[in-house]
Amino acid sequence: MLRLTLVAHAMTDAMAVGRFPADEPLNDTGRRQVDDVAAGPVHRALCGPEIRVRQTAQCLGLHPEVEPALADLDCGRWRGEILDDVSPADVTTWLTDPTSAPHGGESIVELVARVRHWMTSLTAEHTRIVAVSHPAVVRAAVLVALDAPPNSFWRIDVAPVSRTVMHFRGAAWTLRFTQ
């Protein structure tokens, strides 16, 4: 059996002010959040390439391999922008049409496909994996595990430093939420 624990990265200044993420570090709140969390037993640790994810993993005492498939949703030209500064029509399109990417980056459908491919690549393993990533990647993984439609993406709330545990048994993923 494969046990996959997805850990969402800790708080950053971008999250605190409602700004689309760039490659920023954790803020003081984020570093404090990680102090209260344990990664649990792990045989293999993975993380996305961004600073905030690598810092979260390090604060958890992990020495992860960087996995490009765990990179955050690419928000294209919106990177670093405050949500209120983006065209409301473009934001509405992005939030309601999972195939769209009005920011010129990656659509939700593309993100889910990337995460599905990565999760499928793990299914032959029989081990405990901790993967530190982003709320968007965790949402995508939940959709994959539940075989849910991409338009459900924004209905999943993923808190900073939350853990989502999944198991792969036989031919299907099962899901267990933990905090």
Backbone torsions as a table, in degrees:
resi	resn	phi	psi	omega
1	MET	NA	140.9	175.1
2	LEU	-100.4	131.2	173.4
3	ARG	-115.1	119.5	-179.7
4	LEU	-114.6	118.0	175.6
5	THR	-107.7	117.2	176.9
6	LEU	-96.9	126.4	178.7
7	VAL	-114.9	123.6	176.4
8	ALA	-77.7	141.1	-178.9
9	HIS	-62.6	161.1	-178.7
10	ALA	-77.9	175.3	-174.5
11	MET	-62.6	141.9	173.9
12	THR	-125.9	168.2	176.7
13	ASP	-62.3	-36.6	179.6
14	ALA	-60.3	-43.5	179.2
15	MET	-63.8	-40.1	-175.8
16	ALA	-65.4	-30.8	-176.9
17	VAL	-107.6	3.0	179.6
18	GLY	73.8	42.7	179.9
19	ARG	-108.6	141.0	175.0
20	PHE	-63.0	135.2	-172.3
21	PRO	-69.0	145.0	166.2
22	ALA	-110.0	-146.5	179.0
23	ASP	-106.0	67.7	-174.3
24	GLU	-96.7	156.9	177.9
25	PRO	-80.6	172.3	172.4
26	LEU	-65.1	151.1	171.9
27	ASN	-96.0	-177.8	-178.3
28	ASP	-59.6	-40.9	178.1
29	THR	-60.3	-44.3	179.5
30	GLY	-60.8	-42.4	178.7
31	ARG	-64.3	-37.1	176.8
32	ARG	-68.2	-38.8	179.4
33	GLN	-58.5	-41.7	-176.6
34	VAL	-68.9	-28.6	179.7
35	ASP	-59.6	-26.3	-176.0
36	ASP	-94.8	8.1	-173.4
37	VAL	-122.4	141.7	173.6
38	ALA	-112.5	139.5	-178.9
39	ALA	-73.0	-24.8	-177.2
40	GLY	85.8	179.0	-179.0
41	PRO	-64.2	137.7	-176.0
42	VAL	-145.3	138.4	173.8
43	HIS	-104.3	-27.4	-179.2
44	ARG	-143.5	133.1	179.0
45	ALA	-118.1	136.7	179.5
46	LEU	-130.5	157.5	172.8
47	CYS	-155.8	160.6	173.7
48	GLY	-71.0	172.3	-175.2
49	PRO	-81.6	-12.7	-173.1
50	GLU	-74.5	154.4	-178.1
51	ILE	-56.8	-47.4	-175.3
52	ARG	-61.9	-32.1	179.6
53	VAL	-76.6	-44.5	179.0
54	ARG	-63.7	-39.2	178.0
55	GLN	-65.3	-41.1	177.6
56	THR	-60.6	-46.1	179.5
57	ALA	-60.3	-44.1	-179.8
58	GLN	-64.4	-41.2	178.6
59	CYS	-64.6	-26.1	177.0
60	LEU	-82.2	-1.5	179.9
61	GLY	82.0	16.6	180.0
62	LEU	-93.1	154.5	174.4
63	HIS	-123.7	78.4	-168.8
64	PRO	-82.6	157.1	166.1
65	GLU	-82.8	140.0	175.7
66	VAL	-80.2	126.6	-179.7
67	GLU	-116.9	109.1	-178.2
68	PRO	-56.1	-30.0	-179.9
69	ALA	-65.5	-15.7	179.3
70	LEU	-92.6	10.2	178.2
71	ALA	-64.4	154.0	-179.9
72	ASP	-65.7	161.1	172.8
73	LEU	-55.4	128.4	-179.7
74	ASP	-79.1	110.7	-179.0
75	CYS	-92.0	13.4	173.1
76	GLY	52.2	-129.1	-175.0
77	ARG	-73.0	-7.7	175.7
78	TRP	-80.6	-10.4	-179.0
79	ARG	-52.5	125.4	178.5
80	GLY	85.6	-8.8	-179.1
81	GLU	-83.2	147.2	173.2
82	ILE	-79.8	137.9	-176.5
83	LEU	-50.6	-42.7	-177.9
84	ASP	-65.6	-16.2	-180.0
85	ASP	-90.6	-2.5	-179.5
86	VAL	-96.1	145.4	179.8
87	SER	-52.6	123.4	179.0
88	PRO	-56.8	-35.3	178.8
89	ALA	-64.7	-41.8	178.6
90	ASP	-65.3	-41.7	179.3
91	VAL	-64.2	-43.1	178.8
92	THR	-60.4	-44.4	177.8
93	THR	-59.4	-46.2	-178.2
94	TRP	-62.7	-40.7	-177.9
95	LEU	-77.1	-19.4	-175.6
96	THR	-110.7	-17.5	-179.5
97	ASP	-121.9	100.8	-175.7
98	PRO	-67.3	-7.8	177.4
99	THR	-91.8	-8.3	-175.1
100	SER	-93.3	153.4	174.4
101	ALA	-144.1	71.3	-175.7
102	PRO	-63.7	-13.3	178.1
103	HIS	-84.9	-4.4	179.5
104	GLY	83.4	6.0	179.7
105	GLY	-101.3	-128.4	-173.6
106	GLU	-104.3	138.5	175.5
107	SER	-82.9	166.3	176.4
108	ILE	-62.0	-42.0	178.7
109	VAL	-58.9	-42.2	178.9
110	GLU	-66.4	-40.6	177.4
111	LEU	-61.5	-47.6	-179.4
112	VAL	-60.8	-41.1	178.5
113	ALA	-62.6	-41.9	178.6
114	ARG	-62.1	-46.8	-178.9
115	VAL	-67.6	-38.8	176.8
116	ARG	-59.2	-46.6	179.7
117	HIS	-59.9	-44.2	179.3
118	TRP	-63.7	-46.1	-179.4
119	MET	-62.5	-39.8	177.9
120	THR	-62.2	-35.8	-179.6
121	SER	-66.7	-17.6	-178.7
122	LEU	-91.3	-15.4	-165.7
123	THR	-65.1	-17.8	177.9
124	ALA	-82.1	-11.8	-178.6
125	GLU	-80.4	146.5	175.6
126	HIS	-124.3	81.4	-172.7
127	THR	-158.9	-177.8	175.0
128	ARG	-109.3	120.4	-179.5
129	ILE	-117.6	133.0	169.6
130	VAL	-111.0	125.6	179.8
131	ALA	-121.6	116.7	178.1
132	VAL	-93.6	125.6	-175.1
133	SER	-149.2	-143.8	-172.5
134	HIS	-118.1	155.8	175.6
135	PRO	-52.7	-39.1	-179.7
136	ALA	-63.3	-39.5	179.4
137	VAL	-68.9	-39.7	177.7
138	VAL	-63.2	-44.5	177.2
139	ARG	-57.3	-46.6	-179.8
140	ALA	-60.8	-41.6	179.3
141	ALA	-64.3	-37.8	177.1
142	VAL	-63.8	-43.1	177.3
143	LEU	-59.7	-42.5	178.6
144	VAL	-62.1	-48.3	-177.1
145	ALA	-61.1	-38.0	-177.4
146	LEU	-92.5	-2.7	-174.9
147	ASP	53.0	41.8	-178.3
148	ALA	-90.2	155.3	-179.6
149	PRO	-71.6	150.8	-179.2
150	PRO	-59.9	-24.6	-180.0
151	ASN	-71.6	-3.5	174.0
152	SER	-86.6	-6.7	-173.6
153	PHE	-49.9	-50.7	-173.8
154	TRP	-76.5	-5.5	178.5
155	ARG	-86.4	-3.2	-178.9
156	ILE	-102.3	119.6	179.9
157	ASP	-97.6	122.3	-179.2
158	VAL	-118.5	112.1	-177.4
159	ALA	-78.7	154.3	174.3
160	PRO	-56.7	136.1	176.6
161	VAL	63.4	17.3	175.2
162	SER	-75.6	155.4	178.1
163	ARG	-114.9	135.1	174.9
164	THR	-122.7	120.8	-175.2
165	VAL	-105.8	132.2	177.6
166	MET	-129.0	149.6	174.1
167	HIS	-123.8	144.4	171.8
168	PHE	-112.7	117.8	-179.8
169	ARG	-127.0	121.3	176.6
170	GLY	67.8	-97.0	-175.9
171	ALA	-130.3	12.9	-175.5
172	ALA	-146.3	152.8	173.7
173	TRP	-88.8	143.0	168.0
174	THR	-117.3	158.2	-171.0
175	LEU	-127.8	135.0	173.7
176	ARG	-134.9	117.8	177.3
177	PHE	-84.7	138.0	173.1
178	THR	-139.0	160.5	175.7
179	GLN	-120.0	NA	NA
